[in-house]
Structures are given as structure tokens and as C-alpha cells.
Amino acid sequence: MRITPDGKSGLATLPSKVAVGCLTDKTSLPLLAVSFCIIWSSAFVATKIGLHSAPPLFLACIRFLLAGPLMIMIALLLKHPFPIDIRSIMTLVLLGILNNTIYLGLTFFALQTVSASLVAVIASTNPILTAALAYLFLSENLTLKKTIGLILGFLGVIFIMQNRIILNLDDAIGIGAALLGVLAFVIGTIIYKKYCLHSSILTINGLQVLFGGLALLPIAIFTEDFKAVNFDPVFFASLFYLTIIVSIGGTLIWFWLLQQSSAGTVSSYHFLNPALGMVFGWLILGEQIIWSDYLGIIPITIGILLVTHSSNIMKTD
């Protein structure tokens, strides 16, 4: 295991020298970012498919309670360090509740009545909200260009949501749940950046996913019927994709990206997600895309680029 002089370890602790070279080389950052965007955008479609076989909270809960222990087991096999101080454990519990229990729990709930493409667009406001909160809590600059980007991004999202609600294509309550979920995820991003944990990414992610699943479990038990879960091929295919590809693969890439640059800059890669989300929703689920969707994506994309390209790149400690 390779541990840096300050006691940190990360993906560089993996035993394969080839893997280490690929993942820690700065030139590979764009490739990893695009891979994350594809995984992240397709997750909404996979969830939508899985909801045909299981209630939303149970589907999310099963995913977390599988992905978390799997990552912890891998971390143990690779002899990655585990946080043992109470502050780190409490931070991980909080991250698990924000990033999994609240964000993904509300997202799964929203996908019952909201199209996967619109939820992807809403979730793409992540960098816009992150820039605003990073200004308040991480001392990242809020320039004129960034402010214009914030306004454009929010106007684009409101424009798309308003027209889809008017045409009864999506449910207002579901949209509200998706928005609250994104806010929780952004707060989790700020906390992770502010209180950077000195442990491996694999350990951090495994523990916070497990804690998120444990927190969601009693809510699922009291609000949903486990007998409604249909253990058919669709359920297992969706669960495999969400657990292995998204929870383990996608989120590890996200946390690695967070360690390489500022919260606002890392979130810039989300500019691909509105278009990718709509393409996946239309291509796989046959979801309807209306004229306001095309128009709304333009200010959202411009807003994200303005917000993130004007960010100061602040390295983690």
C-alpha cells in the first residue's frame, strides 16, 4: 500500500501500477469525467426501469445495503485504512444521509411520476448550487461571470419544468422532491470538500453508502410493502447496474475527481448531463422531448460552463 507523507491514501493504494498510473495521471481526468457523466446520466433510466419491479425506497435500500458492504470488503482485502476517530465516523454518517438517504431516496421517489430525462436535468443543477454554496462555505470566488451563469442555469431549469407541468407530462410534487434531493447532494459535496477525510476513497464511499442504506431502511419498512418487490430479471438487471456500475464505479470516480480540483470545477463536467439524460430517456425509455426541453438546455449548459470555467481551482489540503 502506498501512503503519502501526510498520512492520506486514495486510489493510489491499489496494487496495480498500471491502474495507479491511469487514475492518478492528470491527463486522464477528462476521460474519467466523461465516463462519470455517462454513468451518472444513465442511472436515472436504470432506476426508472427498476421501479417496474420494486417500490422506490426498497429499491434504493437494497442497492445501498449491497454496494456499501461490497466496497468495504474490497477495502479490507486491499488493506485500506479505516477512519477510527469519532469526528470522521460522524462525518461519514452525515454524508451517507445526505448523499444516499435523502438525495437518492427522493430521486427514486420522484422517478415514479417524473420522467428520467427531467430528473437528470434537475440533478444537473448540482454545479450551479455547488458554486453558490462553495462561495459561502469554501471561500470560492463568485464573479460576475459566475453570477450570470447561476441566473441562466436556474432560468433554464424553471423554463423546462414549467412547460412540462403545464402539459401534464410530469408531476409537480415529484419535481419538488427531485429538487430537494439535489440540494442535499450539494450540501454533501460541500461537507466533503470542507472536512476532507484522511482515508481511501473506497473506504469513505463504502461506509457512507452503508450508513445511508441503514438510515433509509426503517423509512422503507414503515412506508412501503416489501412484498411488492418482484424479483424478476428486470429487477436484478437494474439492481446490478445501479449497485456495481453506478454506486461503486460512478461514485468512486466522483469522489476521486473531488480530490483533484475545486468543488465548482469538478462539477463543470455536469454540463454534459442535461443532454445525455434526455438522450438516454428518449432512446431507452421512449420518453417525449418537447420544444421547451431543447430551448431550456441551452441556458442551462451555458450557465454551467460560465459557473465552472470562472471558478478558482482550489486544491484539497
TORROVEX-170198 format. One line per field, with one value per residue (C-alpha): chain; x, y, z; residue in three letters; residue number from 1. Coordinates in nm, 4 decimals, padded with zeros to 6 digits. Example, Ala and Ser with C-alpha at 12.3 -4.5 7.8 and 13.67 -1.06 7.14 Angstrom:
% residues 2
chaine = [A A]
px = [01.2300 01.3670]
py = [-00.4500 -00.1060]
pz = [00.7800 00.7140]
residu = [ALA SER]
num = [1 2]
% end
This chain:
% residues 317
chaine = [A A A A A A A A A A A A A A A A A A A A A A A A A A A A A A A A A A A A A A A A A A A A A A A A A A A A A A A A A A A A A A A A A A A A A A A A A A A A A A A A A A A A A A A A A A A A A A A A A A A A A A A A A A A A A A A A A A A A A A A A A A A A A A A A A A A A A A A A A A A A A A A A A A A A A A A A A A A A A A A A A A A A A A A A A A A A A A A A A A A A A A A A A A A A A A A A A A A A A A A A A A A A A A A A A A A A A A A A A A A A A A A A A A A A A A A A A A A A A A A A A A A A A A A A A A A A A A A A A A A A A A A A A A A A A A A A A A A A A A A A A A A A A A A A A A A A A A A A A A A A A A A A A A A A A A A A A A A A A]
px = [00.0000 00.1249 00.0514 00.1523 00.3719 00.0730 -00.0954 -00.3504 -00.4238 -00.6580 -00.6933 -00.3162 -00.3278 -00.4479 -00.1855 -00.1803 00.0842 -00.0970 -00.4214 -00.2406 -00.0799 -00.4105 -00.6102 -00.3592 -00.2393 -00.3832 -00.4305 -00.6823 -00.9113 -01.1268 -01.1716 -01.2778 -01.5093 -01.6870 -01.7155 -01.8722 -02.1233 -02.2330 -02.2724 -02.4424 -02.6921 -02.7831 -02.8541 -03.1893 -03.3016 -03.1840 -03.3759 -03.6891 -03.6701 -03.6136 -03.9241 -04.1362 -04.0300 -03.9876 -04.1085 -03.8600 -03.7261 -03.6806 -03.5024 -03.2708 -03.2226 -03.1291 -02.8842 -02.7116 -02.7000 -02.5320 -02.2937 -02.1733 -02.0581 -01.9079 -01.6867 -01.5950 -01.4969 -01.2776 -01.1182 -01.0438 -00.8894 -00.6691 -00.5838 -00.7047 -00.7109 -01.0438 -01.1297 -01.1495 -01.1957 -01.5468 -01.5339 -01.4638 -01.7339 -01.9944 -01.8962 -01.9452 -02.2850 -02.3871 -02.2575 -02.4477 -02.7732 -02.7293 -02.5904 -02.7911 -03.0840 -03.2090 -03.0698 -03.1190 -03.4211 -03.6025 -03.4732 -03.6100 -03.9407 -03.9531 -03.8901 -04.2273 -04.4056 -04.1310 -03.9516 -03.5925 -03.4825 -03.6293 -03.4847 -03.1451 -03.1879 -03.2855 -02.9907 -02.7669 -02.8252 -02.5672 -02.2764 -02.4913 -02.5968 -02.2458 -02.0969 -02.3364 -02.2682 -01.8942 -01.8861 -02.0451 -01.8586 -01.5419 -01.4377 -01.4531 -01.4972 -01.8408 -01.7514 -01.9843 -01.9482 -02.0350 -02.3346 -02.4680 -02.4196 -02.6186 -02.9087 -02.9063 -02.8957 -03.1864 -03.3951 -03.3379 -03.4468 -03.7547 -03.8479 -03.8309 -04.0143 -04.2910 -04.3760 -04.3727 -04.6017 -04.8427 -04.8609 -04.9121 -04.6018 -04.4522 -04.5804 -04.5107 -04.4658 -04.2164 -04.0248 -04.0120 -03.8769 -03.6048 -03.5039 -03.4784 -03.2699 -03.0203 -02.9882 -02.8988 -02.6359 -02.4795 -02.4589 -02.2877 -02.0357 -01.9553 -01.9131 -01.6806 -01.4659 -01.4639 -01.3861 -01.1727 -01.1320 -00.7843 -00.8770 -00.9120 -01.1917 -01.3064 -01.3433 -01.5151 -01.7666 -01.8388 -01.9105 -02.1241 -02.3315 -02.3824 -02.4838 -02.7229 -02.8859 -02.9216 -03.0850 -03.3264 -03.4228 -03.6707 -03.8318 -03.8832 -04.0218 -04.2813 -04.3866 -04.3715 -04.4632 -04.1636 -04.3980 -04.4391 -04.0798 -04.0873 -03.7601 -03.7674 -03.4863 -03.5677 -03.5195 -03.1847 -03.0553 -03.1456 -03.0014 -02.6751 -02.6292 -02.7184 -02.5037 -02.1894 -02.1699 -02.3233 -02.2776 -01.9320 -01.7887 -01.9532 -01.9354 -01.5708 -01.4893 -01.6866 -01.5017 -01.1674 -01.2491 -01.3414 -00.9969 -00.8258 -00.9861 -01.2323 -01.5960 -01.7083 -01.4552 -01.5279 -01.8990 -01.8309 -01.8417 -02.2138 -02.2663 -02.2922 -02.5634 -02.8774 -02.8313 -02.7143 -03.0095 -03.2589 -03.0906 -03.0938 -03.4565 -03.5667 -03.3508 -03.4137 -03.7492 -03.9089 -03.9740 -04.1219 -03.8964 -04.0781 -03.9605 -03.9113 -03.6696 -03.4400 -03.4580 -03.4133 -03.0997 -02.9186 -02.9149 -02.8526 -02.5450 -02.4164 -02.4836 -02.2904 -01.9956 -01.9910 -02.0122 -01.7404 -01.4978 -01.4794 -01.4061 -01.0824 -00.9190 -00.8686 -00.6810 -00.7709 -00.5322]
py = [00.0000 00.3458 00.6158 00.9776 01.1514 01.3314 01.0006 01.0085 00.7255 00.7023 00.5203 00.5195 00.2462 -00.0015 -00.2686 -00.2471 00.0002 00.0301 00.1235 00.3724 00.5383 00.5671 00.7011 00.9490 01.0905 01.4412 01.3829 01.1086 01.3485 01.4430 01.0768 00.9866 01.2888 01.1857 00.8288 00.9605 01.1676 00.8660 00.6501 00.9288 01.0158 00.6550 00.5840 00.7645 00.5369 00.2255 00.3391 00.4077 00.0539 -00.0944 00.0798 -00.1535 -00.4329 -00.2665 00.0309 00.3233 00.3213 -00.0557 -00.0473 00.2249 00.0498 -00.2854 -00.1069 00.0694 -00.2363 -00.4321 -00.1658 -00.0442 -00.3804 -00.4754 -00.1672 -00.2226 -00.5841 -00.4716 -00.2076 -00.4717 -00.7061 -00.4237 -00.3295 00.0266 00.2331 00.2893 00.6083 00.5359 00.8798 00.9871 01.3043 01.1079 00.8498 01.1197 01.2982 00.9737 00.9187 01.2690 01.2164 00.8879 01.0528 01.3487 01.1685 00.8472 00.8529 01.1976 01.2624 00.9205 00.8360 01.1462 01.0872 00.7325 00.8640 01.1372 00.8937 00.7322 01.0356 01.2330 01.1369 01.0186 01.2920 01.5731 01.4314 01.4224 01.7874 01.8849 01.6944 01.8828 02.1973 02.0434 02.2629 02.5766 02.5135 02.3974 02.7235 02.9246 02.7236 02.6982 03.0789 03.0824 02.7938 02.7210 03.0797 03.0175 03.3380 03.4414 03.6533 03.8412 03.5657 03.3026 03.5038 03.5291 03.1541 03.0899 03.3001 03.1411 02.7895 02.8425 03.0165 02.7252 02.4663 02.6692 02.7100 02.3358 02.2385 02.4949 02.3808 02.0116 02.0719 02.2778 01.9966 01.7378 01.5475 01.5451 01.5729 01.8905 01.7028 01.4667 01.7610 01.9229 01.6012 01.5852 01.9461 01.8825 01.5742 01.7680 02.0292 01.7526 01.6154 01.9598 02.0080 01.6682 01.7831 02.0983 01.8990 01.6503 01.9324 02.1261 01.8276 01.6176 01.2770 01.1236 00.7794 00.5908 00.6823 00.3209 00.3220 00.6600 00.5677 00.2198 00.3452 00.6424 00.4261 00.1672 00.4348 00.5830 00.2452 00.1765 00.5170 00.4567 00.1025 00.1886 00.4533 00.1962 -00.0618 00.1774 00.3383 00.0568 -00.3092 -00.5376 -00.7973 -00.5595 -00.6325 -00.8555 -01.0485 -01.0799 -01.0402 -00.6688 -00.6136 -00.7941 -00.6237 -00.2809 -00.3621 -00.4894 -00.1749 00.0611 -00.1252 -00.2194 00.0369 00.3424 00.3103 00.1557 00.2682 00.6062 00.7369 00.6371 00.8361 01.1326 01.1357 01.0950 01.3957 01.5950 01.5268 01.6631 02.0058 02.2593 02.1680 02.4132 02.2944 01.9265 01.9950 02.1531 01.8095 01.8049 02.0312 01.7104 01.5599 01.7503 01.6411 01.2905 01.2432 01.3400 01.1215 00.8173 00.8813 00.9136 00.6316 00.3670 00.4608 00.6389 00.9498 01.2527 01.5524 01.8805 02.2112 02.3763 02.0988 02.1837 02.5571 02.5148 02.3051 02.5932 02.8393 02.5505 02.4384 02.7940 02.8617 02.5555 02.6459 03.0071 02.8974 02.6385 02.7951 03.1080 02.9064 02.9240 02.5829 02.5194 02.2015 01.9945 02.0148]
pz = [00.0000 -00.0866 00.1732 00.1283 00.3899 00.5395 00.6090 00.3267 00.0916 -00.2037 -00.5332 -00.5478 -00.2830 -00.5438 -00.6007 -00.9794 -01.1025 -01.4318 -01.2603 -01.0427 -01.3419 -01.5240 -01.2326 -01.0937 -01.4271 -01.4687 -01.8418 -01.7650 -01.5753 -01.8816 -01.9765 -01.6232 -01.6163 -01.9376 -01.8098 -01.4910 -01.6902 -01.8945 -01.5836 -01.3874 -01.6648 -01.7402 -01.3710 -01.3916 -01.6740 -01.4878 -01.1799 -01.3824 -01.5211 -01.1755 -01.0394 -01.2511 -01.0164 -00.6763 -00.4670 -00.4796 -00.1235 -00.1097 -00.4459 -00.3159 00.0175 -00.1363 -00.3646 -00.0739 00.1503 -00.1287 -00.2600 00.0802 00.2197 -00.1180 -00.1185 00.2468 00.1717 -00.1193 00.1032 00.3682 00.1107 -00.0182 00.3441 00.3052 00.6251 00.8004 00.9904 01.3626 01.5188 01.6131 01.4003 01.0806 01.1578 01.2258 00.9029 00.7101 00.8729 00.7699 00.4149 00.3926 00.4975 00.2611 -00.0452 -00.0214 00.2213 00.1175 -00.2314 -00.3859 -00.1707 -00.3000 -00.6520 -00.6581 -00.5189 -00.7854 -01.0706 -01.0053 -01.1520 -01.3288 -01.6492 -01.6195 -01.8607 -01.6463 -01.3240 -01.4975 -01.5968 -01.2410 -01.0981 -01.3401 -01.1343 -00.8984 -01.0204 -01.0069 -00.6479 -00.5598 -00.6856 -00.4704 -00.1545 -00.2260 -00.2245 00.1206 00.2843 00.0828 00.0040 -00.3712 -00.5716 -00.7022 -01.0056 -01.2395 -01.4983 -01.2406 -01.1198 -01.4753 -01.5080 -01.1918 -01.3201 -01.6665 -01.5243 -01.2877 -01.5559 -01.7947 -01.5372 -01.4390 -01.8067 -01.8720 -01.5522 -01.6018 -01.9535 -01.8670 -01.5672 -01.7801 -02.0362 -01.7568 -01.8652 -01.5146 -01.1575 -00.9562 -00.6267 -00.7858 -00.9309 -00.5867 -00.4354 -00.7017 -00.6299 -00.2555 -00.3237 -00.5344 -00.2603 -00.0126 -00.2516 -00.2978 00.0794 00.0966 -00.1659 00.0330 00.3563 00.1859 00.0498 00.3783 00.6021 00.3688 00.5311 00.5512 00.4272 00.1000 -00.1386 -00.1366 00.2412 00.2522 -00.0141 00.1222 00.4717 00.3694 00.1304 00.4063 00.6586 00.4044 00.3474 00.7186 00.7706 00.4816 00.5851 00.8665 00.6447 00.3683 00.6126 00.7554 00.4265 00.1707 00.1313 00.0810 -00.0714 -00.3651 -00.4705 -00.7784 -00.8029 -01.1815 -01.4394 -01.4773 -01.1034 -01.0929 -01.4095 -01.2724 -00.9296 -01.0808 -01.2863 -01.0012 -00.7478 -00.9411 -01.2189 -01.0507 -00.6734 -00.6866 -01.0206 -01.0737 -00.7192 -00.6737 -00.9872 -00.8484 -00.5159 -00.6919 -00.9114 -00.6000 -00.4570 -00.7685 -00.8013 -00.6593 -00.5973 -00.8658 -01.1251 -01.0710 -01.1089 -01.4503 -01.6051 -01.5326 -01.8350 -02.0405 -01.8226 -01.9338 -02.2954 -02.2027 -01.9677 -02.2361 -02.4972 -02.2674 -02.1675 -02.5284 -02.6649 -02.3971 -02.2438 -02.5398 -02.3281 -02.5020 -02.5591 -02.6287 -02.7787 -02.4384 -02.3395 -02.6292 -02.5588 -02.1827 -02.2164 -02.3882 -02.0932 -01.8508 -02.0420 -02.0850 -01.7172 -01.6038 -01.8275 -01.7041 -01.3414 -01.3594 -01.6054 -01.3904 -01.0753 -00.8822 -00.8745 -00.5051 -00.4262 -00.1255 00.1670]
residu = [MET ARG ILE THR PRO ASP GLY LYS SER GLY LEU ALA THR LEU PRO SER LYS VAL ALA VAL GLY CYS LEU THR ASP LYS THR SER LEU PRO LEU LEU ALA VAL SER PHE CYS ILE ILE TRP SER SER ALA PHE VAL ALA THR LYS ILE GLY LEU HIS SER ALA PRO PRO LEU PHE LEU ALA CYS ILE ARG PHE LEU LEU ALA GLY PRO LEU MET ILE MET ILE ALA LEU LEU LEU LYS HIS PRO PHE PRO ILE ASP ILE ARG SER ILE MET THR LEU VAL LEU LEU GLY ILE LEU ASN ASN THR ILE TYR LEU GLY LEU THR PHE PHE ALA LEU GLN THR VAL SER ALA SER LEU VAL ALA VAL ILE ALA SER THR ASN PRO ILE LEU THR ALA ALA LEU ALA TYR LEU PHE LEU SER GLU ASN LEU THR LEU LYS LYS THR ILE GLY LEU ILE LEU GLY PHE LEU GLY VAL ILE PHE ILE MET GLN ASN ARG ILE ILE LEU ASN LEU ASP ASP ALA ILE GLY ILE GLY ALA ALA LEU LEU GLY VAL LEU ALA PHE VAL ILE GLY THR ILE ILE TYR LYS LYS TYR CYS LEU HIS SER SER ILE LEU THR ILE ASN GLY LEU GLN VAL LEU PHE GLY GLY LEU ALA LEU LEU PRO ILE ALA ILE PHE THR GLU ASP PHE LYS ALA VAL ASN PHE ASP PRO VAL PHE PHE ALA SER LEU PHE TYR LEU THR ILE ILE VAL SER ILE GLY GLY THR LEU ILE TRP PHE TRP LEU LEU GLN GLN SER SER ALA GLY THR VAL SER SER TYR HIS PHE LEU ASN PRO ALA LEU GLY MET VAL PHE GLY TRP LEU ILE LEU GLY GLU GLN ILE ILE TRP SER ASP TYR LEU GLY ILE ILE PRO ILE THR ILE GLY ILE LEU LEU VAL THR HIS SER SER ASN ILE MET LYS THR ASP]
num = [1 2 3 4 5 6 7 8 9 10 11 12 13 14 15 16 17 18 19 20 21 22 23 24 25 26 27 28 29 30 31 32 33 34 35 36 37 38 39 40 41 42 43 44 45 46 47 48 49 50 51 52 53 54 55 56 57 58 59 60 61 62 63 64 65 66 67 68 69 70 71 72 73 74 75 76 77 78 79 80 81 82 83 84 85 86 87 88 89 90 91 92 93 94 95 96 97 98 99 100 101 102 103 104 105 106 107 108 109 110 111 112 113 114 115 116 117 118 119 120 121 122 123 124 125 126 127 128 129 130 131 132 133 134 135 136 137 138 139 140 141 142 143 144 145 146 147 148 149 150 151 152 153 154 155 156 157 158 159 160 161 162 163 164 165 166 167 168 169 170 171 172 173 174 175 176 177 178 179 180 181 182 183 184 185 186 187 188 189 190 191 192 193 194 195 196 197 198 199 200 201 202 203 204 205 206 207 208 209 210 211 212 213 214 215 216 217 218 219 220 221 222 223 224 225 226 227 228 229 230 231 232 233 234 235 236 237 238 239 240 241 242 243 244 245 246 247 248 249 250 251 252 253 254 255 256 257 258 259 260 261 262 263 264 265 266 267 268 269 270 271 272 273 274 275 276 277 278 279 280 281 282 283 284 285 286 287 288 289 290 291 292 293 294 295 296 297 298 299 300 301 302 303 304 305 306 307 308 309 310 311 312 313 314 315 316 317]
% end
